[in-house]
Amino acid sequence: MNTALLHQAASLLLTYPGPDWPDRHRSVRTALRSESGGPGALLLRFCARVQDVAPLALAAQYVATFDRSPRRTLHLTYYTDGDTRRRGASLVRLKAGYRAAGWQPAPDELPDHLPVMLEFAARTPAAGRRLLAGHRAALELLRLALEDYRSPYGDVLDAVCRTLPGPRPADRAAARRLARTGPPPVETVGLAPFSGGSGPEPGGDRR
């Protein structure tokens, strides 16, 4: 499994479907065309589910899915920090971690926006995997919320969660407990930018 490729593909699929959406959609399908199972197949299934949706309709669906409910926000620190000062500190730590890894994301998105984090993971795999694993609870809660909403984007979150190490939370209650307590300690040698995670994190808004 080419995890960096999967993270880059998921980042492209989870970014707002603007004018470049057809090119992004085509690029992902081309890059993953040999995938027959696992996370790659889930991303291809998402591509197939939205292939015939007009870009404007998909954009409206995207906004309704991610912008109108804090339970489905793409801003991951909201799931553990909510609208508190603690979330501000988490965002500062994320920015510092990106800088320490020699990466500067686009200035028009917050550093906890999932497509930004996935692009970082694709470009800087070791630190990026550590970063995503530190936000496992938020990712699983978002995945469960998208499944409840019957959104095709649930396939994309399922694919991302399947790239993470360790067992998945058994249910929403387990994911919420993980959000309160944080992930268990893991080896951090060589992963200084995100060796401490982003701290305790809760639920969001977007843009």
C-alpha positions as CSV (number, residue, x, y, z in Angstrom):
1,M,0.0,0.0,0.0
2,N,1.5,3.3,-1.1
3,T,0.3,5.3,1.9
4,A,1.7,8.7,0.7
5,L,-0.2,8.3,-2.6
6,L,-3.4,7.4,-0.7
7,H,-3.1,10.4,1.6
8,Q,-2.5,12.8,-1.4
9,A,-5.5,11.3,-3.2
10,A,-7.7,11.7,-0.2
11,S,-6.5,15.3,0.2
12,L,-7.6,16.1,-3.4
13,L,-11.0,14.5,-2.9
14,L,-11.7,16.3,0.4
15,T,-10.8,19.7,-0.9
16,Y,-13.7,21.9,-2.0
17,P,-14.8,20.9,-5.5
18,G,-14.1,24.1,-7.4
19,P,-13.4,24.7,-11.1
20,D,-10.4,22.2,-11.0
21,W,-12.6,19.4,-9.6
22,P,-12.8,17.4,-12.9
23,D,-9.0,17.4,-13.2
24,R,-8.6,16.3,-9.6
25,H,-11.2,13.6,-10.0
26,R,-9.5,12.3,-13.2
27,S,-6.0,12.4,-11.6
28,V,-7.1,10.4,-8.6
29,R,-8.8,7.7,-10.7
30,T,-5.7,7.5,-12.9
31,A,-3.3,7.2,-10.0
32,L,-5.3,4.5,-8.3
33,R,-6.5,2.6,-11.3
34,S,-4.6,-0.5,-10.3
35,E,-6.1,-0.7,-6.8
36,S,-8.3,-3.7,-6.3
37,G,-8.9,-3.6,-2.6
38,G,-8.2,-1.8,0.7
39,P,-8.1,2.0,1.1
40,G,-7.4,2.6,-2.6
41,A,-10.6,0.8,-3.6
42,L,-12.6,2.9,-1.2
43,L,-11.3,6.1,-2.8
44,L,-12.2,4.7,-6.2
45,R,-15.6,3.8,-5.0
46,F,-16.1,7.4,-3.9
47,C,-15.0,8.6,-7.3
48,A,-17.5,6.3,-9.0
49,R,-20.3,7.5,-6.7
50,V,-19.8,11.2,-7.6
51,Q,-18.6,10.8,-11.2
52,D,-22.0,11.8,-12.7
53,V,-22.7,14.6,-10.2
54,A,-22.5,18.0,-11.7
55,P,-19.7,20.1,-10.2
56,L,-22.1,22.8,-8.9
57,A,-24.3,20.1,-7.3
58,L,-21.3,18.4,-5.7
59,A,-20.1,21.8,-4.4
60,A,-23.5,22.3,-2.7
61,Q,-23.4,18.8,-1.3
62,Y,-19.9,19.5,0.0
63,V,-21.0,22.6,1.8
64,A,-24.0,20.9,3.3
65,T,-21.9,18.0,4.5
66,F,-18.9,19.8,6.0
67,D,-19.9,23.4,6.7
68,R,-23.3,23.1,8.3
69,S,-22.7,20.7,11.2
70,P,-19.9,20.8,13.7
71,R,-20.2,17.0,13.9
72,R,-18.9,16.8,10.4
73,T,-16.3,19.5,10.2
74,L,-13.0,18.9,8.5
75,H,-11.2,20.9,11.2
76,L,-10.0,18.1,13.4
77,T,-9.0,20.0,16.5
78,Y,-12.6,21.0,17.0
79,Y,-13.5,17.4,18.0
80,T,-11.2,17.5,21.0
81,D,-10.9,21.2,21.8
82,G,-14.2,22.7,20.7
83,D,-14.3,26.5,20.5
84,T,-11.9,27.1,23.4
85,R,-8.6,28.7,24.0
86,R,-7.1,25.2,24.0
87,R,-8.0,24.9,20.3
88,G,-6.0,28.1,19.6
89,A,-2.9,26.5,21.3
90,S,-3.4,23.3,19.3
91,L,-3.4,25.3,16.0
92,V,-0.2,27.1,17.0
93,R,1.4,23.8,17.7
94,L,0.3,22.4,14.3
95,K,1.8,25.4,12.5
96,A,5.1,25.1,14.5
97,G,5.2,21.4,13.6
98,Y,4.8,22.1,9.9
99,R,7.5,24.7,10.0
100,A,9.8,22.4,11.9
101,A,9.3,19.8,9.1
102,G,10.2,22.4,6.5
103,W,6.7,22.6,5.0
104,Q,4.5,25.7,4.6
105,P,0.8,25.0,3.8
106,A,-1.3,27.4,1.8
107,P,-2.2,30.5,4.0
108,D,-6.0,30.3,3.2
109,E,-6.8,27.3,5.4
110,L,-6.3,26.5,9.1
111,P,-3.6,24.0,9.9
112,D,-6.1,21.5,11.3
113,H,-8.1,21.3,8.0
114,L,-8.0,17.6,7.1
115,P,-7.0,18.1,3.4
116,V,-4.0,20.2,4.6
117,M,-3.0,17.5,7.1
118,L,-3.3,14.8,4.4
119,E,-1.2,16.8,2.0
120,F,1.5,17.2,4.7
121,A,1.3,13.4,5.3
122,A,1.8,12.8,1.6
123,R,4.8,15.1,1.4
124,T,6.4,14.2,4.8
125,P,5.3,10.6,5.4
126,A,6.9,9.9,8.8
127,A,5.8,13.0,10.6
128,G,2.6,13.0,8.7
129,R,1.6,9.6,9.8
130,R,2.4,10.6,13.3
131,L,0.2,13.6,13.0
132,L,-2.8,11.7,11.6
133,A,-2.4,9.0,14.3
134,G,-2.5,11.7,16.9
135,H,-5.9,12.8,15.6
136,R,-7.3,9.3,15.3
137,A,-10.3,10.0,17.5
138,A,-11.3,13.0,15.4
139,L,-11.0,11.1,12.2
140,E,-13.0,8.2,13.5
141,L,-15.7,10.5,14.8
142,L,-15.9,12.3,11.5
143,R,-16.1,8.9,9.7
144,L,-19.0,7.8,11.8
145,A,-20.8,11.1,11.4
146,L,-20.5,10.8,7.6
147,E,-21.7,7.3,7.6
148,D,-24.8,8.4,9.7
149,Y,-25.3,11.2,7.1
150,R,-25.1,8.6,4.3
151,S,-22.5,10.7,2.6
152,P,-20.2,9.3,-0.1
153,Y,-17.4,11.1,1.6
154,G,-17.6,8.4,4.3
155,D,-15.7,6.2,1.9
156,V,-12.8,8.7,1.9
157,L,-12.7,8.9,5.7
158,D,-12.9,5.2,5.9
159,A,-9.9,4.9,3.5
160,V,-7.9,7.4,5.6
161,C,-8.6,5.6,8.9
162,R,-7.5,2.3,7.4
163,T,-4.0,3.8,6.7
164,L,-3.5,4.4,10.4
165,P,-1.7,2.0,12.7
166,G,-3.3,0.2,15.6
167,P,-6.9,-1.0,16.3
168,R,-9.8,1.2,15.3
169,P,-12.3,2.3,18.0
170,A,-15.1,-0.3,18.2
171,D,-17.9,2.3,18.2
172,R,-18.7,6.0,18.7
173,A,-18.4,5.7,22.5
174,A,-14.9,4.3,22.2
175,A,-13.9,7.1,19.7
176,R,-15.2,9.7,22.2
177,R,-13.2,8.1,25.0
178,L,-10.2,8.3,22.8
179,A,-10.9,12.0,22.1
180,R,-11.0,12.7,25.8
181,T,-7.9,10.7,26.8
182,G,-5.7,11.0,23.7
183,P,-3.9,8.2,21.8
184,P,-1.6,5.8,23.6
185,P,2.1,6.6,23.6
186,V,4.0,5.5,20.5
187,E,7.6,5.6,19.3
188,T,8.6,9.2,18.5
189,V,12.3,9.0,17.6
190,G,12.8,11.0,14.5
191,L,9.4,12.6,14.6
192,A,10.1,15.6,16.7
193,P,7.7,18.0,15.0
194,F,4.6,16.1,16.1
195,S,6.0,13.8,18.9
196,G,3.6,15.2,21.4
197,G,0.5,15.3,19.1
198,S,-1.7,18.4,19.2
199,G,-2.8,17.9,22.8
200,P,-6.3,17.0,23.9
201,E,-8.8,17.7,21.2
202,P,-13.1,17.9,20.9
203,G,-15.6,18.9,17.9
204,G,-16.2,22.4,14.6
205,D,-16.6,24.8,12.0
206,R,-14.9,25.3,8.7
207,R,-13.5,28.2,6.7
